[in-house]
Structures are given as structure tokens and as C-alpha cells.
């Protein structure tokens, strides 16, 4: 009998210990999952780092992969925010409406410009919009056709799931196809590395990306912050955060902070353009 009592008390003790060790439901630390634009990766990383320092109870996970992959992940409800360098395509809008009963909610968080990257020893440092189109569609194949060195142009482009690929094709190539001999590169940072390494190379990406490269002028205009802000530089665009519906809770708080003076200061520190009125 005494042994049975001891077994019973031991069982009760184990049960109570287990119950007290289980964290209360609903008390998990909030997390925000972000996926999308490669162009925005360095921006979202920095914003997330600063925000988590201010709010250590929040965990923010940032992943690149391209705007298209971010949109798909959002539609499948695998993430909370898609970082997007373009608006939705008609196909994406239809898919989201059918699966999620919404067409998404966009928040503009910054302005960006597309830079054309060339090697620092390339004598061509200014290109017209027409020349850019001719190079990236394959009409111009050698730098000497526009006064440069006698070198066949190596063209680097982003993959089709990239918002930058889509924007460049629509606005720079005017809907025409990319040069069939162009080399597809998964990330902007890799394009920068390749352009650094090849005198004959050309690529494109956001103005915030640096390295041992030249950001060419376009139509004689540099991609300076003021030129982008006042729409003088001809290849500018907005950057967005896309949610399925109007943000709420921790996601809304994070986005509100990005739009605040403190958040927009970080936007400018990284090399993007604030959407707040210039002082």
C-alpha cells in the first residue's frame, strides 16, 4: 500500500512539473517573416536589425529570392510581408484574389533608381536610354560601336522572378525580349562582383549597391539622391511592402516605424531615397 502511495505521489509530481513547464498559449514572441526583392535585401536587413534592437521581443526574418518568389510565398501564407520592387502582375493579382480573397495591400517605403554598372576601366561612363535598350536586346554587341574599347559586351541580367528584371524589361526594353546571349545571375551583389571582374561587362541593379564599379550616367544625368528624388534621373521606381490585407499588430507597428523619421533616416543611410518631403 505504501509503495502504491509513493507511485501515485510521484505521478502527480511529474504531471504538475510538466504542466508548469509548458509555456502559456499565446505567449510566444511575435515574429515577422519577410521574403521578396533582392534589390531590397540590404535595406530590409538593416531595418530589421535596428527594429529588433528597439524591440528585442520581436523576431524578424528576412529572405531574398526575388519579388515573384515573395509574392508566391505571400499567397501561400508562408510569410507576413513581401518586399516588392514592382506592383503585381495581372496573373498574380488573379491568383491572390482567388486564393486569398484579396488583391493585396501595398505600402510605399522608399524610392530607388536602377543603375547601369560597368567596369571602372571602361571608357564608356554615359549611356542613352536608346543605347541601353540596344545593348540589352543584343542590337549592340561590341563596345566599339558606341566609342568604347574593341570588346564584345558581356551582358548580365537578373532572373525572370526578379522585380528588377520585370521593371527593366517593361520600362527600358519597352517590352522587347532580352538578348539571347545575356547571362542570368541570381543576385544583384553577384552582378556587381562579375562586372568588377570583367572589363567588357555590363549589368544593372539598385543604386544602393557599391563596389569597384561605375554607375553610368543615363542621358547625361547621374543617379544622385536629389536627381532621383525630383525625377530628373530617368530610371527611378518605388519600393513596396506588400501584405495580404491592411497590416495589423506587430506587422503594422514595424511598417509604421519604417515610415517614421527614424526609419526613413536608415533608408537614406543605406543609399535609397526617403519618401518623406525633403527639408
Secondary structure by P-SEA (a helix, b strand, c coil): caaaaaaaaaaaaaaaaaaaaccccccccbbbbbbbbccaaaaaaaaaaaaaaacccbbbbbbbccaaaaaaaaaacccccccccccccaaaaaaaaaaccccbbbbbcbbbbbbbbbccccccccccaaaaaaaaaccccccccccccccccbbbbbccccaaaaaaaacccccccccccbbbbccaaaaaaaaaccccccccccccccccccccccccccccaaaaaaccccbbbbbbbbcccccccaaaaaaaaaacaaaaaaaaaaccccccccc
